[in-house]
Amino acid sequence: MSNRQNQTEVILIGAGIMSATLGSLLKELVPYWRITVFERRGGAGEESSNEWNNAGTGHSSLCELNYTVEQPDGTIDISKAVKVNEEYQFSKQFWAHLVKSGRVPDPRDFIMPVPHMSFVQGERDVAFLKKRFEALSTNPLFPGMEFSDDPGKLKEWIPLMMKDRTVNQPIAATRIETGTDVNFGALTRILFKQLKDQNVDIHYNHQVKDIKRAADGLWEVKVKNLGNGMTERHAAKFVFIGGGGGSLHLLQKSGIPEGKGIGGFPVSGLFMVCKKPEIVQQHRAKVYGQAPVGAPPMSVPHLDTRVIDRKESLFFGPFAGFSPKFLKFGSMFDLITSVKLHNLTTMLAAGVKNFQLTKYLVQQLMLSKEQRIEALREFVPDAKGEDWELVVAGQRVQIIKDTAAGKGTLQFGTEVISAADGSIAALLGASPGASTAVSVMLEVIRRCFPQHLKEWEPKIKQMIPSYGLSLVQHPELIQDIHISTAEALGLGNRTH
Ligand SMILES: Cc1cc2nc3c(=O)[nH]c(=O)nc-3n(C[C@H](O)[C@H](O)[C@H](O)COP(=O)(O)OP(=O)(O)OC[C@H]3O[C@@H](n4cnc5c(N)ncnc54)[C@H](O)[C@@H]3O)c2cc1C
């Protein structure tokens, strides 16, 4: 081990929102632990976490129709909506703690209040939205949600979307004032800056090439310094693989049995962006619609007010597509090199099962700008091509694995994969994503540091008062959390 450059308690691979969050949580819990970070890009938050690469929605189920499922008996199952909302409350509480403790100077650099809305057309979808509204608005997690099927009211709420619209079928929307737009790129950079200030050793332009268990039980990470081409070796007791789309390859290299039999299915994304103030100022909301038939749930179209560097713009999309890359700045060989003997049959089964989806994604990729503008006109009837530019978004690598539902099943959630002894963990998958980073990283801590949990819990509860509790069963706590996080995060005098 003489050629090891460095030995620390923790190595974080990747400088996205997940590593930023885990590093920040650990620094709060055990400030004296030494943490090293390796990132292949020149800075933090340049892949999916970057503000131009994701939609910036603080996912809390206020508007995403796919989180509430209509059951065969016509009732609405809101369990996923409740789960995602409770997870987002974790994030808001931790961010509020960071603001109150001075680690994050100004919350307006990363979070803004933007109403969340769902918008549907046609009798069937209007009936669904009404039932969804009835199921959510009586739940204490969703106070203040409004429903309207009156075109006049919708004109007030979403003037840009109602201008020049021919209303020849039922139309409806829900609106909740207390939604958020989150600049996850800015947040990632802020968190890495504060980690650096707390002596975390951060190496940009360093690509992790291999991860192996050394004879002394530590994990040894082989890293290429992309600046000078030299190879370095670093070791740690615990490694977190937060490589986003790059995590699957690294998990495979670690050789842990828990990482076997898992594959990845990359989905690319494109946004149409409008920066013209005279158009931008006519819309202030994140408005989610229904996914088109055959489309995957993560390609639900939405028209969003975004606040980036304190400037407002409108994002429409994401248009999903197919690309074999696992990272935006990845390689065309990512998909093929992720196929190993242990996941071959799983991948083949997924290939057969998802032929229609792949065909749909390839077709989406081939759409011309005019065809994309046509899709946008469902939301903005008088949209003109010259007002909107195309922006390439991040890659989302969906998990493929064998489940009770069958071999090679495509999963749309995120999943923590960890070694039985808790010495290494990876995060795979892409949804609900950055919004739930705090809850997902607390799951990593729960699984990988069980021996410290009892000692750490009081501090976790101090930072995140709802930790370990079901908020739906504690309505009094919901109110407290909504008020205190809104105050700390500058979200106004709000109930959410
Ligand atoms: C189109 C789109 C829309 C989305 N919309 C939303 C949304 O509205 N709300 C939401 O909450 N989430 C959204 N998400 C999901 C969210 O962006 C991701 O879940 C989140 O950013 C993932 O963070 P991460 O840290 O895991 O990955 P990333 O941000 O991708 O970071 C991983 C980092 O690891 C680095 N890396 C990879 N391999 C290596 C290696 N071998 N060595 C060193 N470094 C490496 C990469 O360069 C990268 O910087 C969206 C994603 C996409 C693509």
The ligand as an SDF file (V2000), in Angstrom:
LIG
                    3D

 53 58  0  0  0  0  0  0  0  0999 V2000
  -33.9510   16.1350  -17.8820 C   0  0  0  0  0  0  0  0  0  0  0  0
  -33.9190   15.9970  -16.3850 C   0  0  0  0  0  0  0  0  0  0  0  0
  -34.8800   16.6340  -15.6110 C   0  0  0  0  0  0  0  0  0  0  0  0
  -34.8570   16.4920  -14.2080 C   0  0  0  0  0  0  0  0  0  0  0  0
  -35.7360   17.2170  -13.4670 N   0  0  0  0  0  0  0  0  0  0  0  0
  -35.6720   17.1630  -12.1270 C   0  0  0  0  0  0  0  0  0  0  0  0
  -36.5100   17.9830  -11.3410 C   0  0  0  0  0  0  0  0  0  0  0  0
  -37.2830   18.7860  -11.8630 O   0  0  0  0  0  0  0  0  0  0  0  0
  -36.4280   17.8800   -9.9880 N   0  0  0  0  0  0  0  0  0  0  0  0
  -35.5750   16.9980   -9.3850 C   0  0  0  0  0  0  0  0  0  0  0  0
  -35.5750   16.9440   -8.1690 O   0  0  0  0  0  0  0  0  0  0  0  0
  -34.7460   16.2160  -10.1080 N   0  0  0  0  0  0  0  0  0  0  0  0
  -34.7650   16.2890  -11.4570 C   0  0  0  0  0  0  0  0  0  0  0  0
  -33.9150   15.5250  -12.2140 N   0  0  0  0  0  0  0  0  0  0  0  0
  -33.0580   14.5340  -11.5420 C   0  0  0  0  0  0  0  0  0  0  0  0
  -31.8400   15.1670  -10.9060 C   0  0  0  0  0  0  0  0  0  0  0  0
  -31.2330   16.0760  -11.7860 O   0  0  0  0  0  0  0  0  0  0  0  0
  -30.8610   14.0650  -10.5200 C   0  0  0  0  0  0  0  0  0  0  0  0
  -31.5320   13.0770   -9.7580 O   0  0  0  0  0  0  0  0  0  0  0  0
  -29.7100   14.5670   -9.6800 C   0  0  0  0  0  0  0  0  0  0  0  0
  -29.1350   15.7280  -10.2370 O   0  0  0  0  0  0  0  0  0  0  0  0
  -28.6650   13.4740   -9.5800 C   0  0  0  0  0  0  0  0  0  0  0  0
  -27.5900   13.9370   -8.8100 O   0  0  0  0  0  0  0  0  0  0  0  0
  -26.2780   13.0780   -8.6960 P   0  0  0  0  0  0  0  0  0  0  0  0
  -25.4130   13.7830   -7.7510 O   0  0  0  0  0  0  0  0  0  0  0  0
  -26.6360   11.6630   -8.4080 O   0  0  0  0  0  0  0  0  0  0  0  0
  -25.6960   13.0310  -10.1980 O   0  0  0  0  0  0  0  0  0  0  0  0
  -24.9690   14.1430  -11.0880 P   0  0  0  0  0  0  0  0  0  0  0  0
  -25.4470   15.5170  -10.8190 O   0  0  0  0  0  0  0  0  0  0  0  0
  -25.0450   13.6480  -12.4830 O   0  0  0  0  0  0  0  0  0  0  0  0
  -23.4900   14.0800  -10.5620 O   0  0  0  0  0  0  0  0  0  0  0  0
  -22.6600   12.9720  -10.7500 C   0  0  0  0  0  0  0  0  0  0  0  0
  -21.2460   13.4720  -10.8660 C   0  0  0  0  0  0  0  0  0  0  0  0
  -20.3640   12.3620  -10.8900 O   0  0  0  0  0  0  0  0  0  0  0  0
  -19.3260   12.6260  -11.8200 C   0  0  0  0  0  0  0  0  0  0  0  0
  -18.7420   11.3670  -12.2140 N   0  0  0  0  0  0  0  0  0  0  0  0
  -19.3100   10.3630  -12.9100 C   0  0  0  0  0  0  0  0  0  0  0  0
  -18.4590    9.3480  -13.0710 N   0  0  0  0  0  0  0  0  0  0  0  0
  -17.2990    9.7080  -12.4540 C   0  0  0  0  0  0  0  0  0  0  0  0
  -16.0310    9.0920  -12.2870 C   0  0  0  0  0  0  0  0  0  0  0  0
  -15.7720    7.8940  -12.7860 N   0  0  0  0  0  0  0  0  0  0  0  0
  -15.0680    9.7520  -11.6060 N   0  0  0  0  0  0  0  0  0  0  0  0
  -15.3100   10.9890  -11.0850 C   0  0  0  0  0  0  0  0  0  0  0  0
  -16.4840   11.6290  -11.2380 N   0  0  0  0  0  0  0  0  0  0  0  0
  -17.4740   10.9850  -11.9040 C   0  0  0  0  0  0  0  0  0  0  0  0
  -20.0530   13.3710  -12.9380 C   0  0  0  0  0  0  0  0  0  0  0  0
  -19.1530   14.1290  -13.7300 O   0  0  0  0  0  0  0  0  0  0  0  0
  -21.0180   14.2390  -12.1650 C   0  0  0  0  0  0  0  0  0  0  0  0
  -20.5000   15.5100  -11.8550 O   0  0  0  0  0  0  0  0  0  0  0  0
  -33.8810   15.6770  -13.6030 C   0  0  0  0  0  0  0  0  0  0  0  0
  -32.9010   15.0520  -14.3750 C   0  0  0  0  0  0  0  0  0  0  0  0
  -32.8940   15.2300  -15.7560 C   0  0  0  0  0  0  0  0  0  0  0  0
  -31.7930   14.6200  -16.5630 C   0  0  0  0  0  0  0  0  0  0  0  0
  1  2  1  0
  2  3  1  0
  2 52  2  0
  3  4  2  0
  4  5  1  0
  4 50  1  0
  5  6  2  0
  6  7  1  0
  6 13  1  0
  7  8  2  0
  7  9  1  0
  9 10  1  0
 10 11  2  0
 10 12  1  0
 12 13  2  0
 13 14  1  0
 14 15  1  0
 14 50  1  0
 15 16  1  0
 16 17  1  0
 16 18  1  0
 18 19  1  0
 18 20  1  0
 20 21  1  0
 20 22  1  0
 22 23  1  0
 23 24  1  0
 24 25  2  0
 24 26  1  0
 24 27  1  0
 27 28  1  0
 28 29  2  0
 28 30  1  0
 28 31  1  0
 31 32  1  0
 32 33  1  0
 33 34  1  0
 33 48  1  0
 34 35  1  0
 35 36  1  0
 35 46  1  0
 36 37  1  0
 36 45  1  0
 37 38  2  0
 38 39  1  0
 39 40  1  0
 39 45  2  0
 40 41  1  0
 40 42  2  0
 42 43  1  0
 43 44  2  0
 44 45  1  0
 46 47  1  0
 46 48  1  0
 48 49  1  0
 50 51  2  0
 51 52  1  0
 52 53  1  0
M  END
$$$$
